[in-house]
Amino acid sequence: MPAEPVFLNSEKRLTFPESIQRLKNKLRKMARIEIVMPKMGESIVEATVLKWLKNVGDSVAVDEPIMEIATDKVDSEVPSQVEGKLTDRRFREGDVVPVGEVIAIIETAGGTKELSQPKKEEVKSPLSQNGNDKPATVEKPVFRPQEKRAEIAASHIRPVSNTSGNRFYSPLVLNIARQESVSISELESLDGSGLNGRVTKKDILSYVKGPRSKPAIEVRKSESVAMEGKSSASAAKVFSHTGNMEIVEMDRMRKMIAENMVYSKDVSAHVTSFVEADVTAIVNWRNRVKGEFEKRYGQKLTFTPVFAEAVAKALREMPMVNVSVDGDRILVKKDINIGIAVALRNDNLIVPVIRNADQLNLIGLSSRVNDLAARARDGKLKLEELEGGTYTISNVGTFGNVMGTPIIMQPQCAILATGAIRKKPAVVESPDGDMIAIRHMMFLSHSYDHRVIDGALGGRFVRRVADILEEWNPDREI
């Protein structure tokens, strides 16, 4: 029996088998693109799905956010790398998803190959694995199968220094452990259901809800001797609150800030040194050039990039301030990545990082500071822009404070607070003798970890920053 014709348009008729073939060809040109949970720093292995911004069936543009996620560092958005239609959402809001896990499927029309297919690529090396001099052919996975992604992500994770055992614990698990007073020794005893026996959120929540075989408050092995003297009774003390009051629940970021600040005070022996600096030359120079600077570069010239330049120069001269602690080892950082504390509109703080700050001139520093601060307040920072800081500057003078005792951003070992610049009478030395003059003065407060930075080095460092500021060239060109 002859096939019935199928009318596709007024110009051409196709038989039924021909129309099926055309449909198959069209489907072959479509691709199902896997969107995976992105890597968000070497210590982060999972994130929580906060909100889906796209529903199944919605059209998605390139770089358009499809979901909001949260880690213990920051909230962020996951954008689509392709244009197409969202056809599958693999997780619900509130789910905790490992890095590298497929979170959504986007269908595109344009012949793009599926991103989950591994690609083999020849890589030339001096010797192949079998010892001959022919270049070895290795499999370079561009996009890996789902079952391999978690294993690959875990292989790039190093054990964090705030544990005393040999197991890795994600920041989420550690935060829950601190909240529930679960010690490291208790964590070490848990049987993890995650990859390679890793303790997951589900594991630790099940543990704290069940009968505890050990005391709720136990001293962590990694804490200082002073911490060992604390009684569990004082740590668990409960206070009653009476009177007229309003109860305000902490938001997620405020909880993370609180946990990180308490943790930093627990692990670092904080000491703060203060120096007063005469920044009259900088104030007069800025007043002279700020109009031309904004006209030429399209942005305002603040004092923060000036402070960042001075700190970067001092860190290059005193590298033992640009360090971290890993057990009984001191890690001297070769890169100078300066974090700038930014106050958000809800008064929370976030610290984006200027990478290789010592390699930028004042124009580059100003551009980076203004850009990071603006995007921080708009919630547009990328996760990688909050990672890798080696030293932090907090400008408490923005709030009219003359000085402060800042808390170190772990795993860094030092932080500088810059106070408000005020006109004050000061003694000025001259060839004709000393005199009293009105000068622009400010305090610099340098908090540092006394485990590895002694008072001599910590004091010299902040004094050197002040000297650099006081030696400012008033005729400097922009």
C-alpha positions in Angstrom: 0.0 0.0 0.0 1.6 3.4 -1.0 2.5 5.7 1.8 0.2 8.6 2.4 1.6 12.0 1.6 2.1 14.5 4.4 1.7 18.2 3.7 4.3 20.3 5.4 3.8 23.4 3.3 2.3 24.5 0.1 5.5 24.0 -2.0 6.5 20.5 -1.2 5.0 17.2 -0.2 6.7 14.5 1.7 5.7 10.9 2.3 5.3 9.7 5.9 8.7 7.9 6.1 10.3 11.0 4.7 8.7 13.3 7.3 9.9 10.9 10.1 13.4 11.1 8.8 13.3 14.8 8.7 12.1 14.9 12.4 14.9 12.5 13.4 17.5 14.8 11.7 16.0 17.8 13.5 16.3 16.0 16.9 19.9 15.1 16.2 20.7 18.8 15.8 19.4 19.4 19.3 21.6 18.9 22.3 20.9 18.2 25.9 23.4 20.3 27.9 24.2 19.3 31.5 24.6 22.2 33.9 26.7 21.2 36.9 27.3 22.7 40.4 30.3 24.9 39.8 33.6 24.6 41.7 33.6 27.4 44.3 37.1 27.3 45.9 39.4 24.6 47.1 37.6 24.2 50.5 34.1 24.1 49.3 32.6 20.8 48.1 28.9 21.4 48.3 26.3 24.2 48.1 22.6 24.6 49.0 20.0 25.3 46.4 18.3 28.5 47.7 15.9 29.3 44.9 15.1 28.2 41.3 14.9 31.3 39.0 13.7 29.2 36.0 10.9 26.6 35.7 10.9 23.6 33.5 10.0 24.7 30.0 11.3 28.3 30.4 13.6 29.7 27.8 17.2 30.5 29.0 19.7 33.0 27.5 23.5 32.7 27.7 24.7 33.9 31.1 21.2 34.2 32.4 20.9 32.9 36.1 18.8 29.8 36.5 19.2 29.3 40.2 20.5 30.8 43.5 22.9 28.8 45.7 24.5 29.3 49.0 27.8 28.2 50.6 29.2 29.1 54.0 30.9 32.0 52.3 28.4 33.7 50.1 25.1 33.5 48.2 25.5 33.4 44.4 23.8 32.6 41.1 24.5 29.8 38.7 24.2 31.1 35.1 23.5 29.1 32.0 26.5 28.6 29.6 24.1 28.1 26.6 20.9 29.4 25.1 18.0 27.0 25.1 15.1 25.6 27.1 15.3 24.2 30.7 14.0 20.7 30.5 15.0 19.2 33.8 15.7 20.4 37.4 17.5 17.6 39.3 17.2 19.1 42.8 14.7 20.9 45.0 15.1 24.1 46.9 16.9 23.4 50.2 18.8 20.4 48.8 22.6 20.2 49.5 24.4 19.4 46.2 28.0 18.3 45.8 30.3 20.3 43.5 30.3 18.7 40.0 26.9 17.2 40.3 24.4 17.7 37.4 21.8 20.2 38.6 19.8 20.9 35.4 19.4 20.0 31.7 19.1 22.7 29.0 18.1 21.7 25.5 19.6 23.7 22.7 19.0 23.8 19.0 22.1 24.3 17.0 24.0 21.1 16.7 26.0 21.5 19.9 27.5 18.2 21.2 26.4 16.9 24.5 28.7 18.3 27.2 28.8 15.1 29.1 30.9 13.3 26.5 34.6 12.9 27.3 37.1 14.1 24.8 40.4 12.4 24.0 43.3 14.7 23.3 47.0 14.1 22.6 49.2 15.8 25.1 52.9 15.8 24.4 55.2 15.1 27.3 59.0 14.4 27.6 58.3 10.7 28.4 55.2 8.6 28.2 54.1 6.4 31.1 55.8 3.3 29.5 59.2 5.1 29.5 59.6 5.5 25.7 60.2 8.9 24.0 56.9 9.0 22.2 54.4 11.5 23.3 51.8 9.9 25.5 48.1 10.0 24.5 46.0 10.8 27.6 42.3 11.2 27.9 41.5 14.9 28.7 38.0 15.0 30.0 36.3 18.2 29.0 32.9 17.2 30.5 32.9 14.0 32.6 30.2 11.5 33.3 28.1 12.2 36.3 29.4 9.3 38.4 33.0 10.6 38.0 32.4 14.3 38.9 32.2 13.9 42.6 35.3 11.7 42.7 37.2 14.3 40.6 36.1 17.2 42.8 37.2 15.3 45.9 40.6 14.5 44.5 41.3 18.3 44.3 40.4 18.9 48.0 43.1 19.1 50.6 42.3 18.4 54.3 41.5 21.7 56.1 43.8 22.8 58.8 41.1 23.1 61.4 40.8 19.4 61.8 43.2 17.2 63.8 42.5 13.9 61.9 43.1 12.8 58.3 39.6 13.2 57.0 38.2 16.1 55.1 35.1 17.9 56.5 33.2 20.4 54.4 32.6 23.9 55.8 28.9 23.0 56.1 29.6 20.0 58.3 32.1 21.9 60.4 29.6 24.7 61.0 27.0 22.2 62.1 29.6 20.6 64.4 30.4 23.9 66.0 26.7 24.8 66.5 26.0 21.4 68.0 29.2 21.2 70.1 30.4 18.1 68.2 34.2 17.7 68.7 36.7 16.6 66.1 37.1 13.3 67.9 33.4 12.7 67.6 33.5 13.5 63.9 36.4 11.2 63.4 34.3 8.3 64.9 31.4 8.8 62.5 30.8 6.5 59.6 30.3 8.8 56.6 28.0 7.9 53.8 29.6 10.3 51.3 32.3 9.7 48.8 35.3 7.8 50.3 33.6 7.7 53.6 33.1 11.5 53.8 30.8 12.7 56.6 27.8 14.5 54.9 25.2 16.9 56.3 22.8 14.0 56.6 25.3 12.0 58.6 26.0 14.7 61.2 22.4 15.7 61.6 21.4 12.1 62.2 24.2 11.9 64.8 23.2 15.0 66.8 19.5 14.0 66.7 20.3 10.5 68.1 21.8 9.4 71.4 25.3 10.9 71.9 27.9 8.5 73.1 30.2 11.3 74.3 29.7 14.6 76.2 28.2 17.4 74.2 31.0 19.7 75.0 34.5 18.3 74.3 37.8 20.1 73.9 39.1 20.1 70.3 42.6 18.8 70.0 43.6 21.7 67.7 42.7 24.4 70.2 45.2 26.2 72.4 46.2 25.2 75.9 44.2 28.1 77.2 41.1 26.7 75.7 41.6 23.4 77.5 41.0 25.2 80.8 37.4 26.1 79.8 34.7 24.2 81.6 31.9 22.6 79.6 29.5 24.1 82.0 30.4 27.7 81.1 30.2 27.0 77.4 26.8 25.5 77.8 25.4 28.2 80.1 21.9 29.4 79.3 20.7 32.9 80.1 17.2 34.1 80.7 16.0 37.3 79.1 13.2 39.5 80.5 11.7 42.9 79.8 10.4 44.7 76.7 12.2 43.3 73.6 11.8 42.3 70.0 13.2 39.0 68.8 14.9 39.2 65.4 16.1 36.0 63.8 19.6 36.1 62.4 19.7 35.8 58.6 22.0 33.2 57.1 24.9 35.6 56.4 24.8 37.0 59.9 25.0 33.4 61.3 28.0 32.7 59.1 29.7 35.9 60.2 29.1 35.1 63.8 30.5 31.6 63.5 33.6 32.8 61.5 34.4 35.5 64.0 34.1 33.2 67.0 36.2 30.6 65.2 38.9 33.1 64.4 39.2 34.3 68.0 39.4 30.6 69.1 42.3 29.6 66.8 44.3 32.8 66.5 46.1 34.6 69.4 45.0 38.1 68.5 47.2 41.1 69.3 46.6 44.7 68.0 49.2 47.4 67.5 48.3 51.0 66.9 50.1 53.8 65.0 49.0 57.3 64.2 49.9 58.6 60.7 50.1 62.1 59.3 48.3 61.8 55.9 48.1 65.6 55.1 50.1 65.1 51.9 47.7 62.4 50.7 44.6 64.5 51.6 45.9 67.6 49.8 47.0 65.5 46.7 43.6 63.8 46.5 41.8 67.1 46.7 43.9 68.4 43.9 43.6 65.5 41.5 40.2 63.8 42.2 38.3 65.9 39.7 40.7 65.2 36.9 40.9 61.6 37.9 37.1 61.1 37.7 37.0 63.0 34.4 39.8 60.9 32.9 38.9 57.5 34.2 35.2 57.7 34.9 35.4 56.8 38.6 35.9 58.4 42.0 39.3 58.4 43.7 38.9 57.2 47.3 41.5 56.6 50.0 41.1 52.8 49.9 43.3 52.2 46.9 46.0 54.4 48.4 45.9 52.3 51.6 46.0 49.1 49.5 49.1 50.3 47.6 50.9 51.0 50.9 49.9 47.6 52.4 51.0 45.7 49.3 54.4 47.4 49.3 54.9 46.7 53.0 53.9 43.0 52.5 56.4 42.7 49.8 59.1 44.0 52.2 57.9 41.9 55.1 56.7 38.6 53.6 56.3 36.9 57.0 53.2 38.9 57.6 51.7 37.5 54.4 51.3 34.0 55.9 48.9 31.3 57.0 49.2 28.5 59.6 48.7 24.8 58.9 49.3 22.9 62.1 52.9 23.5 63.0 53.8 24.8 59.6 53.9 28.4 58.4 52.7 28.9 54.8 54.4 32.0 53.3 52.2 33.2 50.5 54.0 34.4 47.3 51.0 36.2 46.0 49.7 39.3 47.6 45.9 39.1 47.5 44.3 41.9 49.5 40.8 41.6 50.8 38.7 44.8 51.1 35.9 44.6 53.7 32.7 46.1 52.2 29.7 47.0 54.3 26.5 45.9 52.5 23.2 47.8 52.6 21.9 45.5 55.3 25.0 46.3 57.4 26.5 42.8 56.9 30.1 42.6 55.8 31.7 40.9 52.8 35.3 40.7 51.8 36.1 40.6 48.0 39.7 40.1 47.1 42.1 42.0 44.8 44.5 39.4 43.4 48.1 40.3 42.9 47.5 43.8 44.3 51.3 44.5 44.3 51.3 44.3 40.5 48.6 47.0 40.0 49.2 50.7 39.8 47.0 53.2 41.6 44.6 53.4 38.7 44.2 49.6 38.5 43.7 49.4 42.3 41.1 52.1 42.2 39.2 50.4 39.4 39.2 47.1 41.2 38.2 48.6 44.5 35.3 50.5 43.0 34.1 47.6 40.9 34.2 45.0 43.7 32.5 47.3 46.2 29.7 48.2 43.8 29.0 44.6 42.8 29.3 43.4 46.4 26.5 45.8 47.4 24.4 44.7 44.4 25.0 41.0 45.2 26.8 40.4 41.9 30.1 39.1 43.1 31.4 35.8 41.7 32.4 33.2 44.2 36.0 33.1 43.2 36.3 36.8 44.0 35.9 36.0 47.7 38.6 33.3 47.7 42.3 33.4 48.1 42.9 36.5 50.2 46.2 36.7 52.1 45.7 40.0 54.0 42.7 42.2 54.7 42.0 45.9 55.0 38.9 47.2 56.9 38.2 50.9 56.6 36.4 51.6 59.9 36.9 55.3 59.2 34.0 55.1 56.8 31.7 54.9 59.9 33.5 57.8 61.7 35.5 55.5 63.9 39.0 56.6 64.8 40.4 53.1 65.4 39.3 49.5 65.9 40.5 46.1 66.9 39.6 44.0 63.8 39.3 40.2 63.8 41.5 38.2 61.5 39.9 36.7 58.4 40.9 33.0 58.6 43.1 31.5 57.4 45.0 34.7 57.1 47.2 35.9 60.0 46.8 39.7 59.9 44.3 42.5 59.2 44.6 46.3 59.1 41.9 48.8 60.2 42.2 52.3 58.9 40.5 54.9 61.1 38.8 58.2 60.2 41.0 61.0 58.9 40.7 64.1 61.2 42.2 67.5 61.4 44.2 67.8 64.6 46.9 70.0 66.1 50.2 68.2 65.8 53.9 68.9 66.3 55.7 69.5 63.0 59.4 69.4 62.8 61.2 71.9 60.6 64.8 73.2 60.0 63.7 76.3 62.0 62.4 74.2 65.0 59.3 72.5 66.1 55.9 74.1 65.6 52.2 73.3 66.2 50.2 73.0 63.0 46.8 71.7 61.9 47.4 68.3 60.2 45.3 65.5 58.8 45.9 62.5 61.1 44.6 58.9 61.3 45.1 55.8 63.3 46.1 52.5 61.8 45.2 49.4 63.9 47.0 46.2 63.0 45.7 42.9 64.4 47.9 39.8 63.9 48.2 36.2 65.0 50.8 36.1 67.8 51.3 32.4 67.2 53.5 33.3 64.1 53.8 37.1 64.1 55.6 38.5 67.1 55.1 42.0 68.4 58.3 43.3 66.9 57.3 42.2 63.4 53.6 43.2 63.8 54.6 46.6 65.2 57.3 47.2 62.5 54.8 46.3 59.8 52.1 48.9 60.7 54.8 51.5 61.3 56.1 50.8 57.8 52.6 51.3 56.3 52.4 54.6 58.1 55.8 55.7 56.9 54.8 54.9 53.3 51.7 57.0 53.6 53.6 59.9 55.2 56.2 59.8 52.5 53.6 60.4 49.8 54.7 62.5 46.9 52.3 65.5 46.7 53.4 66.1 43.1 52.5 62.6 42.0 50.9 62.3 38.6 47.7 60.3 37.9 
